[in-house]
Amino acid sequence: MKVMDPAFREPPNPGLADLLDTLRRRRRFLALNVAATTVAALVIALLLPKWYTGRTVLLPPTEDDMGSSIVSQLMPRGLGSLKMPGAPTLADVFVAVLKSRTVADRIVRRFDLVHRYGLPDAEKAVKELADHVKFRVGDEGTIAILVEDRDPKTAAAMANAYVEELDRFNKETRTTGAQRTRAFIEQRLGVAKRDLAAAENLLRDYQQRRRMPALSPSDRSDAEMGAQLMAQRTALEVRLQVLRQSLAENSEEVRRVREELTAVDRQVGALPAAGLDIARLWRDVKVQEQVFELLTSQLEEARIRETRDTPTVQVLDRAEVPLHKSRPKRAVIVVAGFLIGLLGSAAAALWRERDRGVTG
């Protein structure tokens, strides 16, 4: 049997009344500690530098904005207007550009943040800037840009600068894309010019060899009808090949297209040999003319896009100079200091009372 040492006493297990009595007896200790921590918190709150937040809000980007910017390449390709679940929205892509190192480097250089933050190089300034800027996407798709700085004017200027840098980035990438598009269309247009000239020369040479006069309006109409028949025949052949890849040969759709192709073949076979040749040559000329006209209109559009200088973002709320600081929250710091002092002092008083009861 275990024998207890008569000199040993278990530490008391105080109840609520005992706790209150202990705190009342040590009220001077509690008051001094709470006052000290509260005053210390107040001093810290007064010494902390003031920070101001500039806030800019952008309207949700539209499909036109995406079509004129490189950020459209970051969007997943869908089927028509189908939206893929979990796919990034247009606003998400704009935020990705705002968070990019390219935009951050421009902000650092523009506001000389290396010197302003007192850092040795631009890389550390970019990291420090990330701690003072936030981007939030609202439920309606709006984009809020919040930038804090110790100077309220600088905070507002930096928030607006992010919008300007985003717009500049979009314009530069749009212009680069338009330049590439224009160069490609110009090259393709040169090929189309040569193809059109070759088709016209073949038609002229055929007429000269056969000693045929220039096509009269009625002959031209007949040639165009023949060209349309041949184009229709080509389209039906392509459609038939596509259907045969997914349908059986005896299916209703395949059978109907074969019948249409047979009917067109009979009409083409009814054309005289000379008329068939003229129709084929005339068709080639018309096709090349259509290609030439299409590329010409696309070239003009590409030139317009290359020189267009319209904004790529729409600002809902431009940042104004904030009148009130965003931090530090002095009241919160003082209240936190008071509570820490109160709880810590109470715990210390109870602990000292427990040690006293054990050693007593």
LOROTI-137634 format. One record per atom (N, C-alpha, C): residue in one letter; x, y, z. Coordinates in steps of 0.1 Angstrom, whole numbers, padded with zeros to 4 digits, always signed. Layout:
<atoms>
AXYZ ...
</atoms>
This chain:
<atoms>
M+0009-0012+0000 M+0000+0000+0000 M+0009+0012+0000 K+0005+0022-0009 K+0013+0034-0010 K+0010+0043+0002 V+0021+0048+0008 V+0020+0056+0020 V+0023+0070+0016 M+0014+0080+0019 M+0016+0094+0015 M+0025+0101+0025 D+0033+0109+0021 D+0042+0117+0029 D+0033+0127+0036 P+0033+0127+0049 P+0024+0137+0057 P+0028+0151+0054 A+0041+0154+0049 A+0044+0168+0046 A+0039+0172+0033 F+0035+0163+0024 F+0030+0166+0011 F+0016+0170+0011 R+0012+0180+0004 R-0002+0184+0003 R-0005+0187-0012 E-0016+0181-0016 E-0021+0183-0030 E-0024+0198-0032 P-0020+0203-0044 P-0024+0217-0047 P-0038+0219-0047 P-0043+0230-0042 P-0057+0233-0041 P-0063+0233-0054 N-0076+0230-0055 N-0084+0230-0067 N-0094+0241-0065 P-0091+0254-0068 P-0100+0265-0065 P-0112+0265-0073 G-0123+0269-0067 G-0135+0271-0074 G-0136+0285-0079 L-0148+0289-0085 L-0150+0302-0091 L-0149+0313-0080 A-0154+0310-0068 A-0153+0320-0058 A-0138+0323-0054 D-0131+0311-0053 D-0116+0313-0050 D-0109+0321-0060 L-0112+0318-0073 L-0106+0326-0084 L-0109+0340-0083 L-0121+0344-0081 L-0125+0358-0080 L-0118+0364-0067 D-0117+0357-0057 D-0110+0362-0045 D-0095+0364-0048 T-0089+0355-0055 T-0075+0357-0059 T-0073+0369-0067 L-0081+0371-0077 L-0080+0383-0086 L-0083+0396-0078 R-0092+0395-0068 R-0095+0407-0060 R-0083+0411-0052 R-0076+0400-0046 R-0065+0403-0037 R-0053+0408-0045 R-0052+0404-0058 R-0041+0409-0067 R-0046+0419-0077 R-0056+0427-0073 R-0061+0437-0082 R-0051+0448-0086 R-0042+0451-0076 R-0032+0461-0079 R-0022+0456-0090 F-0019+0443-0088 F-0010+0437-0098 F-0017+0437-0112 L-0029+0433-0112 L-0037+0433-0125 L-0038+0446-0131 A-0041+0456-0122 A-0044+0470-0128 A-0031+0476-0134 L-0020+0473-0127 L-0007+0479-0132 L-0003+0472-0145 N-0004+0459-0146 N-0001+0452-0158 N-0010+0455-0170 V-0023+0456-0167 V-0032+0459-0178 V-0030+0474-0183 A-0027+0483-0173 A-0024+0496-0177 A-0011+0497-0186 A-0001+0489-0181 A+0011+0490-0189 A+0010+0484-0203 T+0003+0473-0204 T+0002+0467-0218 T-0007+0476-0227 T-0017+0482-0220 T-0026+0491-0228 T-0018+0503-0233 V-0011+0509-0224 V-0003+0521-0228 V+0008+0517-0238 A+0014+0505-0237 A+0024+0501-0247 A+0017+0499-0260 A+0005+0493-0260 A-0002+0491-0273 A-0005+0505-0279 L-0009+0514-0271 L-0012+0528-0276 L+0000+0534-0282 V+0011+0533-0275 V+0024+0539-0281 V+0027+0532-0294 I+0026+0519-0294 I+0030+0512-0307 I+0020+0517-0318 A+0007+0518-0315 A-0002+0522-0325 A+0001+0536-0330 L+0005+0545-0321 L+0009+0559-0325 L+0022+0559-0333 L+0031+0550-0330 L+0044+0550-0337 L+0043+0544-0351 L+0034+0534-0353 L+0033+0527-0366 L+0030+0537-0377 P+0037+0536-0388 P+0034+0545-0399 P+0020+0543-0405 K+0014+0554-0410 K+0001+0554-0416 K+0002+0549-0431 W-0007+0540-0435 W-0008+0535-0448 W-0022+0539-0454 Y-0021+0543-0467 Y-0034+0547-0473 Y-0036+0538-0485 T-0048+0535-0489 T-0051+0526-0500 T-0059+0533-0511 G-0053+0532-0523 G-0060+0537-0535 G-0067+0526-0541 R-0079+0529-0546 R-0088+0518-0551 R-0094+0522-0565 T-0091+0513-0575 T-0097+0515-0588 T-0105+0503-0591 V-0117+0505-0598 V-0126+0494-0602 V-0128+0494-0617 L-0126+0482-0623 L-0127+0481-0637 L-0140+0473-0640 L-0147+0477-0651 L-0159+0470-0655 L-0154+0456-0660 P-0163+0446-0660 P-0160+0433-0666 P-0155+0434-0680 P-0144+0428-0684 P-0139+0428-0697 P-0149+0421-0707 T-0151+0426-0719 T-0160+0420-0729 T-0152+0411-0739 E-0160+0405-0747 E-0154+0396-0758 E-0145+0405-0767 D-0150+0418-0770 D-0142+0427-0778 D-0128+0430-0772 D-0128+0432-0759 D-0115+0434-0752 D-0106+0422-0754 M-0112+0410-0753 M-0104+0398-0754 M-0099+0396-0769 G-0108+0399-0778 G-0104+0397-0792 G-0093+0406-0797 S-0091+0418-0789 S-0081+0427-0793 S-0068+0426-0784 S-0067+0416-0777 S-0056+0415-0768 S-0050+0400-0768 I-0038+0399-0764 I-0031+0386-0764 I-0037+0377-0753 V-0044+0383-0743 V-0049+0375-0733 V-0060+0365-0738 S-0065+0368-0750 S-0075+0358-0755 S-0068+0345-0758 Q-0055+0345-0760 Q-0048+0332-0762 Q-0047+0324-0749 L-0050+0330-0738 L-0049+0323-0725 L-0062+0316-0722 M-0073+0319-0729 M-0086+0314-0726 M-0087+0300-0733 P-0094+0290-0726 P-0096+0277-0732 P-0105+0278-0744 R-0103+0270-0754 R-0111+0270-0766 R-0124+0262-0763 G-0135+0268-0766 G-0148+0261-0763 G-0155+0258-0777 L-0167+0252-0776 L-0175+0249-0787 L-0186+0259-0788 G-0184+0270-0797 G-0194+0280-0798 G-0195+0288-0785 S-0207+0289-0780 S-0208+0297-0767 S-0208+0288-0755 L-0204+0276-0756 L-0203+0267-0745 L-0193+0271-0735 K-0196+0272-0722 K-0187+0276-0712 K-0183+0263-0704 M-0170+0261-0704 M-0164+0250-0697 M-0165+0252-0682 P-0170+0242-0674 P-0170+0244-0659 P-0156+0245-0654 G-0154+0255-0645 G-0141+0257-0639 G-0132+0265-0647 A-0135+0269-0660 A-0126+0276-0668 A-0125+0290-0663 P-0113+0296-0665 P-0111+0310-0661 P-0120+0320-0669 T-0125+0330-0662 T-0133+0340-0668 T-0124+0351-0674 L-0130+0360-0682 L-0122+0370-0688 L-0115+0379-0677 A-0123+0381-0666 A-0117+0389-0655 A-0105+0382-0649 D-0106+0369-0648 D-0095+0362-0642 D-0082+0363-0650 V-0084+0363-0663 V-0072+0365-0672 V-0067+0379-0671 F-0075+0389-0670 F-0070+0403-0668 F-0062+0404-0655 V-0067+0397-0645 V-0060+0398-0632 V-0046+0391-0633 A-0046+0380-0641 A-0033+0373-0643 A-0023+0383-0650 V-0028+0391-0659 V-0019+0401-0666 V-0014+0411-0655 L-0024+0416-0647 L-0020+0426-0637 L-0010+0420-0627 K-0010+0407-0624 K-0001+0401-0615 K+0012+0398-0621 S+0014+0400-0634 S+0025+0395-0641 S+0038+0403-0638 R+0049+0397-0640 R+0062+0404-0637 R+0064+0416-0646 T+0059+0415-0658 T+0060+0426-0668 T+0054+0439-0662 V+0042+0438-0658 V+0035+0449-0652 V+0041+0454-0640 A+0045+0445-0631 A+0052+0449-0618 A+0065+0456-0621 D+0073+0452-0630 D+0085+0458-0634 D+0083+0473-0638 R+0072+0475-0646 R+0069+0488-0651 R+0065+0497-0639 I+0057+0492-0630 I+0053+0500-0618 I+0065+0503-0610 V+0074+0494-0608 V+0086+0496-0600 V+0095+0507-0606 R+0097+0507-0619 R+0104+0517-0626 R+0097+0531-0626 R+0084+0530-0628 R+0077+0543-0629 R+0076+0551-0616 F+0076+0544-0605 F+0075+0551-0592 F+0088+0550-0584 D+0099+0545-0590 D+0112+0544-0584 D+0110+0537-0570 L+0104+0525-0570 L+0101+0518-0558 L+0113+0513-0551 V+0124+0511-0558 V+0136+0506-0552 V+0141+0516-0542 H+0141+0529-0546 H+0145+0540-0537 H+0134+0542-0526 R+0121+0541-0531 R+0110+0544-0522 R+0109+0534-0510 Y+0111+0522-0513 Y+0111+0511-0503 Y+0124+0509-0496 G+0134+0516-0501 G+0148+0514-0495 G+0153+0501-0496 L+0152+0495-0509 L+0157+0482-0511 L+0169+0482-0521 P+0177+0471-0521 P+0189+0472-0529 P+0187+0470-0544 D+0176+0463-0549 D+0175+0460-0563 D+0160+0459-0566 A+0157+0459-0579 A+0144+0459-0584 A+0136+0446-0581 E+0144+0434-0580 E+0137+0422-0578 E+0131+0422-0564 K+0138+0427-0554 K+0132+0428-0541 K+0121+0438-0540 A+0122+0449-0548 A+0111+0459-0549 A+0098+0453-0555 V+0100+0443-0564 V+0088+0437-0570 V+0081+0428-0559 K+0089+0421-0551 K+0083+0413-0540 K+0077+0422-0530 E+0083+0433-0527 E+0077+0442-0517 E+0064+0448-0522 L+0064+0451-0535 L+0052+0457-0541 L+0040+0447-0540 A+0043+0434-0542 A+0033+0424-0541 A+0026+0423-0528 D+0033+0427-0517 D+0027+0428-0504 D+0018+0440-0502 H+0019+0449-0511 H+0011+0462-0509 H+0000+0463-0520 V-0002+0453-0528 V-0013+0454-0539 V-0021+0442-0538 K-0034+0444-0541 K-0044+0433-0541 K-0053+0434-0553 F-0057+0423-0559 F-0066+0423-0570 F-0078+0414-0566 R-0090+0419-0567 R-0102+0412-0564 R-0112+0412-0575 V-0117+0400-0578 V-0128+0399-0588 V-0141+0398-0581 G-0150+0407-0584 G-0163+0407-0578 G-0173+0397-0584 D-0184+0395-0577 D-0194+0385-0582 D-0199+0389-0596 E-0199+0402-0599 E-0204+0407-0612 E-0193+0407-0623 G-0181+0403-0619 G-0170+0403-0629 G-0162+0415-0628 T-0165+0425-0620 T-0156+0437-0619 T-0143+0433-0612 I-0133+0442-0615 I-0120+0439-0610 I-0116+0451-0602 A-0113+0449-0589 A-0109+0460-0580 A-0093+0459-0578 I-0087+0470-0580 I-0072+0471-0578 I-0070+0480-0566 L-0064+0474-0555 L-0061+0481-0543 L-0046+0482-0540 V-0041+0494-0540 V-0027+0496-0537 V-0025+0505-0525 E-0016+0501-0516 E-0014+0509-0504 E+0000+0515-0504 D+0001+0527-0499 D+0013+0534-0498 D+0012+0544-0486 R+0024+0549-0481 R+0024+0558-0470 R+0019+0572-0474 D+0020+0575-0487 D+0015+0588-0492 D+0002+0586-0499 P-0009+0592-0496 P-0022+0590-0502 P-0022+0593-0517 K-0015+0603-0521 K-0014+0607-0535 K-0008+0596-0543 T+0003+0590-0538 T+0010+0580-0545 T+0002+0567-0545 A-0006+0564-0535 A-0014+0552-0535 A-0024+0553-0546 A-0031+0565-0548 A-0041+0566-0558 A-0034+0566-0572 A-0022+0572-0573 A-0015+0572-0586 A-0011+0558-0590 M-0007+0550-0581 M-0002+0537-0584 M-0014+0528-0588 A-0026+0530-0581 A-0038+0522-0585 A-0042+0525-0599 N-0042+0538-0603 N-0045+0542-0617 N-0034+0538-0627 A-0022+0537-0622 A-0011+0533-0631 A-0012+0518-0635 Y-0018+0510-0626 Y-0020+0496-0630 Y-0030+0495-0642 V-0040+0504-0642 V-0049+0504-0653 V-0042+0508-0666 E-0034+0518-0665 E-0027+0523-0677 E-0017+0512-0682 E-0010+0506-0673 E-0001+0495-0677 E-0008+0483-0683 L-0020+0480-0678 L-0028+0469-0684 L-0032+0473-0698 D-0037+0485-0699 D-0041+0490-0713 D-0029+0490-0722 R-0018+0495-0718 R-0006+0495-0726 R-0002+0481-0731 F-0002+0472-0721 F+0002+0458-0724 F-0008+0453-0735 N-0021+0455-0734 N-0030+0450-0743 N-0028+0456-0757 K-0026+0469-0757 K-0024+0476-0770 K-0011+0471-0777 E+0000+0470-0769 E+0012+0465-0776 E+0011+0451-0782 T+0004+0442-0774 T+0002+0429-0779 T-0008+0428-0791 R-0018+0437-0790 R-0027+0438-0801 R-0021+0443-0814 T-0012+0453-0812 T-0006+0459-0824 T+0004+0448-0830 T+0011+0441-0821 T+0020+0431-0826 T+0012+0420-0834 G+0001+0416-0828 G-0007+0406-0835 G-0013+0411-0848 A-0017+0424-0848 A-0022+0430-0861 A-0011+0431-0871 Q+0001+0434-0867 Q+0012+0435-0876 Q+0015+0421-0883 R+0015+0411-0875 R+0017+0398-0880 R+0006+0394-0890 T-0007+0397-0886 T-0018+0394-0894 T-0017+0402-0908 R-0014+0415-0907 R-0013+0423-0919 R-0002+0417-0928 A+0010+0414-0923 A+0020+0408-0931 A+0016+0395-0938 F+0009+0386-0930 F+0005+0374-0936 F-0005+0376-0947 I-0015+0385-0945 I-0025+0388-0955 I-0019+0394-0968 E-0009+0403-0966 E-0003+0410-0977 E+0004+0399-0985 Q+0011+0390-0979 Q+0018+0379-0986 Q+0008+0370-0994 R-0003+0367-0987 R-0013+0359-0993 R-0020+0366-1004 L-0022+0379-1003 L-0028+0387-1013 L-0020+0387-1026 G-0006+0388-1024 G+0002+0387-1036 G+0001+0374-1043 V-0001+0363-1036 V-0003+0350-1042 V-0016+0350-1050 A-0027+0356-1043 A-0040+0356-1049 A-0040+0364-1062 K-0032+0375-1062 K-0031+0383-1075 K-0025+0375-1086 R-0014+0368-1083 R-0008+0359-1093 R-0017+0348-1098 D-0025+0342-1089 D-0034+0332-1092 D-0045+0337-1101 L-0050+0349-1098 L-0061+0355-1106 L-0056+0359-1120 A-0044+0364-1120 A-0038+0368-1133 A-0036+0355-1142 A-0032+0344-1135 A-0030+0332-1143 A-0043+0326-1148 A-0054+0327-1140 A-0067+0322-1144 A-0072+0330-1156 E-0070+0343-1155 E-0075+0352-1166 E-0067+0349-1179 N-0054+0347-1177 N-0046+0344-1189 N-0050+0331-1195 L-0053+0321-1187 L-0057+0308-1193 L-0070+0310-1200 L-0080+0317-1195 L-0092+0320-1202 L-0090+0327-1215 R-0081+0337-1215 R-0078+0345-1227 R-0071+0336-1237 D-0061+0328-1233 D-0054+0320-1242 D-0063+0310-1249 Y-0073+0304-1241 Y-0082+0294-1246 Y-0091+0301-1257 Q-0096+0313-1254 Q-0104+0320-1264 Q-0096+0323-1277 Q-0083+0327-1275 Q-0075+0330-1287 Q-0072+0318-1295 R-0069+0306-1288 R-0066+0294-1296 R-0079+0289-1304 R-0090+0291-1298 R-0103+0287-1305 R-0108+0298-1313 R-0101+0309-1313 R-0105+0321-1321 R-0120+0325-1317 M-0122+0325-1304 M-0135+0328-1299 M-0135+0343-1295 P-0146+0350-1298 P-0147+0364-1294 P-0149+0365-1279 A-0147+0377-1275 A-0150+0380-1260 A-0164+0376-1257 L-0165+0371-1245 L-0178+0366-1240 L-0188+0377-1240 S-0200+0375-1247 S-0211+0384-1246 S-0218+0382-1233 P-0227+0392-1229 P-0234+0390-1216 P-0241+0377-1215 S-0248+0372-1226 S-0255+0360-1226 S-0245+0348-1225 D-0234+0349-1232 D-0224+0338-1231 D-0218+0337-1217 R-0216+0349-1211 R-0210+0350-1198 R-0220+0344-1188 S-0233+0346-1190 S-0243+0340-1181 S-0243+0325-1182 D-0242+0320-1195 D-0241+0306-1196 D-0229+0300-1190 A-0217+0307-1191 A-0205+0302-1185 A-0206+0302-1170 E-0212+0312-1164 E-0214+0313-1150 E-0223+0302-1145 M-0234+0298-1153 M-0242+0287-1149 M-0235+0274-1149 G-0226+0272-1159 G-0218+0260-1160 G-0208+0260-1148 A-0202+0272-1145 A-0193+0272-1134 A-0200+0269-1121 Q-0212+0273-1119 Q-0220+0270-1107 Q-0223+0255-1106 L-0226+0249-1118 L-0228+0235-1118 L-0216+0227-1113 M-0205+0231-1118 M-0192+0224-1115 M-0189+0226-1100 A-0191+0238-1095 A-0189+0241-1081 A-0198+0233-1072 Q-0211+0231-1077 Q-0220+0223-1069 Q-0216+0209-1069 R-0211+0204-1081 R-0207+0190-1082 R-0195+0188-1072 T-0186+0197-1071 T-0174+0195-1062 T-0179+0195-1048 A-0188+0204-1044 A-0193+0204-1030 A-0200+0191-1027 L-0208+0186-1036 L-0215+0173-1034 L-0205+0161-1032 E-0195+0161-1040 E-0185+0151-1039 E-0178+0151-1025 V-0175+0163-1020 V-0169+0165-1007 V-0179+0160-0996 R-0191+0164-0997 R-0201+0160-0987 R-0203+0145-0987 L-0203+0139-0999 L-0205+0124-1000 L-0193+0117-0993 Q-0181+0122-0994 Q-0169+0116-0988 Q-0170+0117-0973 V-0175+0129-0968 V-0177+0131-0954 V-0187+0121-0948 L-0198+0120-0955 L-0209+0111-0950 L-0205+0097-0950 R-0197+0093-0959 R-0193+0079-0960 R-0183+0075-0948 Q-0178+0085-0942 Q-0169+0082-0930 Q-0177+0078-0918 S-0189+0083-0917 S-0197+0080-0905 S-0210+0072-0908 L-0215+0071-0920 L-0227+0064-0924 L-0224+0052-0933 A-0234+0043-0933 A-0233+0032-0942 A-0236+0036-0956 E-0231+0028-0966 E-0233+0032-0980 E-0248+0031-0984 N-0256+0023-0977 N-0270+0022-0980 N-0279+0031-0972 S-0273+0040-0964 S-0281+0049-0956 S-0289+0059-0965 E-0299+0065-0959 E-0308+0074-0967 E-0300+0086-0971 E-0292+0092-0962 E-0285+0104-0965 E-0275+0102-0976 V-0268+0091-0975 V-0258+0089-0986 V-0265+0086-0999 R-0276+0079-0999 R-0283+0077-1011 R-0288+0090-1017 R-0293+0099-1009 R-0299+0111-1014 R-0288+0120-1020 V-0276+0120-1014 V-0265+0128-1019 V-0260+0122-1032 R-0260+0109-1033 R-0256+0102-1046 R-0265+0106-1057 E-0278+0106-1054 E-0288+0110-1064 E-0286+0124-1069 E-0284+0133-1059 E-0281+0147-1063 E-0269+0148-1072 L-0258+0141-1068 L-0246+0141-1076 L-0248+0136-1090 T-0256+0125-1091 T-0259+0120-1105 T-0267+0130-1113 A-0276+0137-1107 A-0284+0147-1114 A-0275+0158-1119 V-0266+0163-1111 V-0257+0173-1115 V-0247+0168-1126 D-0243+0156-1125 D-0234+0150-1135 D-0241+0150-1149 R-0254+0147-1149 R-0262+0147-1161 R-0262+0161-1167 Q-0264+0171-1159 Q-0265+0185-1164 Q-0251+0190-1169 V-0240+0186-1162 V-0227+0189-1167 V-0224+0182-1180 G-0228+0169-1181 G-0226+0162-1193 G-0233+0167-1205 A-0244+0174-1202 A-0252+0180-1213 A-0245+0192-1219 L-0236+0198-1212 L-0229+0210-1217 L-0220+0205-1229 P-0219+0214-1239 P-0209+0211-1250 P-0195+0211-1245 A-0186+0204-1252 A-0172+0204-1247 A-0166+0217-1246 A-0169+0226-1256 A-0163+0239-1255 A-0169+0247-1244 G-0182+0245-1242 G-0189+0252-1231 G-0184+0247-1217 L-0181+0234-1216 L-0176+0229-1204 L-0162+0234-1201 D-0153+0236-1211 D-0140+0241-1209 D-0141+0256-1204 I-0150+0263-1211 I-0152+0277-1208 I-0157+0279-1194 A-0167+0270-1190 A-0172+0271-1177 A-0162+0268-1166 R-0153+0258-1169 R-0142+0255-1159 R-0133+0267-1158 L-0129+0273-1169 L-0120+0284-1168 L-0126+0296-1162 W-0139+0298-1165 W-0146+0309-1159 W-0148+0307-1144 R-0150+0295-1140 R-0152+0292-1126 R-0139+0295-1119 D-0127+0292-1124 D-0115+0295-1118 D-0112+0310-1117 V-0116+0317-1127 V-0115+0332-1126 V-0124+0337-1115 K-0136+0333-1114 K-0145+0338-1104 K-0141+0335-1090 V-0135+0322-1088 V-0131+0318-1075 V-0119+0327-1071 Q-0110+0330-1080 Q-0098+0338-1077 Q-0102+0352-1074 E-0112+0357-1081 E-0117+0371-1079 E-0123+0372-1064 Q-0131+0361-1060 Q-0136+0362-1047 Q-0126+0361-1036 V-0115+0353-1038 V-0104+0352-1029 V-0097+0365-1028 F-0095+0372-1040 F-0088+0385-1040 F-0096+0395-1032 E-0110+0396-1035 E-0118+0405-1028 E-0118+0403-1013 L-0119+0390-1009 L-0119+0387-0995 L-0106+0392-0988 L-0095+0388-0994 L-0082+0392-0988 L-0080+0407-0988 T-0085+0414-0998 T-0084+0429-0998 T-0092+0435-0986 S-0104+0430-0984 S-0112+0435-0973 S-0105+0432-0959 Q-0100+0420-0958 Q-0093+0416-0946 Q-0080+0424-0943 L-0073+0428-0954 L-0061+0436-0953 L-0065+0450-0948 E-0075+0456-0953 E-0080+0469-0948 E-0083+0468-0933 E-0090+0457-0929 E-0094+0456-0915 E-0082+0454-0906 A-0072+0447-0911 A-0059+0445-0903 A-0052+0458-0902 R-0052+0466-0912 R-0045+0479-0911 R-0052+0488-0901 I-0065+0488-0901 I-0073+0496-0891 I-0070+0491-0877 R-0070+0478-0875 R-0067+0473-0862 R-0053+0477-0857 E-0043+0477-0867 E-0030+0480-0863 E-0028+0494-0859 T-0036+0503-0864 T-0035+0518-0861 T-0045+0522-0850 R-0054+0513-0846 R-0064+0517-0837 R-0058+0519-0823 D-0063+0530-0816 D-0057+0533-0803 D-0068+0535-0793 T-0079+0527-0794 T-0090+0528-0784 T-0086+0520-0771 P-0091+0525-0760 P-0088+0518-0747 P-0093+0503-0747 T-0085+0495-0741 T-0089+0481-0740 T-0095+0477-0727 V-0096+0486-0718 V-0102+0484-0705 V-0112+0496-0702 Q-0122+0493-0694 Q-0132+0503-0691 Q-0132+0505-0676 V-0129+0517-0671 V-0128+0521-0657 V-0142+0524-0652 L-0146+0518-0641 L-0159+0521-0634 L-0156+0532-0624 D-0146+0530-0615 D-0143+0540-0605 D-0128+0542-0606 R-0124+0554-0609 R-0110+0558-0609 R-0106+0561-0595 A-0093+0558-0592 A-0088+0560-0578 A-0087+0574-0575 E-0093+0578-0564 E-0091+0592-0559 E-0082+0592-0547 V-0076+0603-0544 V-0067+0604-0532 V-0075+0601-0519 P-0071+0590-0512 P-0079+0587-0500 P-0077+0597-0489 L-0088+0600-0482 L-0087+0610-0471 L-0084+0603-0457 H-0086+0590-0456 H-0084+0584-0443 H-0075+0572-0445 K-0067+0569-0435 K-0057+0558-0436 K-0065+0545-0435 S-0059+0535-0441 S-0064+0521-0441 S-0058+0513-0430 R-0046+0516-0425 R-0040+0510-0414 R-0029+0519-0409 P-0025+0518-0396 P-0029+0507-0386 P-0043+0511-0380 K-0050+0501-0376 K-0062+0502-0369 K-0059+0504-0354 R-0058+0517-0350 R-0053+0520-0337 R-0062+0515-0326 A-0075+0516-0328 A-0085+0511-0318 A-0083+0496-0316 V-0082+0489-0327 V-0080+0475-0326 V-0068+0471-0318 I-0057+0478-0321 I-0044+0475-0314 I-0045+0478-0299 V-0052+0489-0295 V-0053+0493-0281 V-0062+0482-0274 V-0073+0479-0280 V-0082+0469-0274 V-0075+0455-0273 A-0067+0452-0283 A-0059+0439-0282 A-0049+0440-0271 G-0042+0451-0269 G-0033+0453-0258 G-0040+0452-0245 F-0051+0457-0244 F-0059+0457-0231 F-0062+0442-0228 L-0068+0435-0238 L-0072+0421-0235 L-0060+0412-0232 I-0049+0414-0239 I-0037+0406-0237 I-0032+0409-0223 G-0032+0422-0219 G-0027+0425-0205 G-0036+0419-0195 L-0050+0420-0197 L-0059+0414-0187 L-0058+0399-0186 L-0058+0392-0197 L-0057+0378-0196 L-0044+0373-0192 G-0033+0379-0196 G-0020+0375-0192 G-0018+0378-0177 S-0022+0389-0172 S-0020+0393-0158 S-0029+0383-0150 A-0041+0380-0154 A-0049+0371-0146 A-0043+0357-0146 A-0037+0352-0157 A-0031+0339-0157 A-0019+0339-0148 A-0011+0350-0149 A+0001+0351-0140 A-0003+0352-0125 A-0013+0359-0122 A-0018+0359-0108 A-0022+0346-0103 L-0030+0339-0111 L-0034+0325-0107 L-0022+0316-0105 W-0013+0317-0115 W-0001+0308-0114 W+0007+0310-0101 R+0009+0323-0098 R+0016+0327-0086 R+0009+0322-0074 E-0004+0323-0074 E-0012+0318-0063 E-0011+0303-0061 R-0011+0296-0072 R-0009+0282-0072 R+0004+0277-0066 D+0015+0284-0071 D+0028+0281-0066 D+0029+0284-0051 R+0023+0295-0047 R+0023+0298-0033 R+0016+0287-0024 G+0004+0282-0030 G-0003+0272-0023 G+0005+0259-0022 V+0012+0256-0032 V+0020+0243-0032 V+0032+0244-0022 T+0039+0256-0023 T+0051+0257-0014 T+0047+0260+0000 G+0034+0265+0002 G+0030+0269+0015 G+0027+0256+0023 
</atoms>
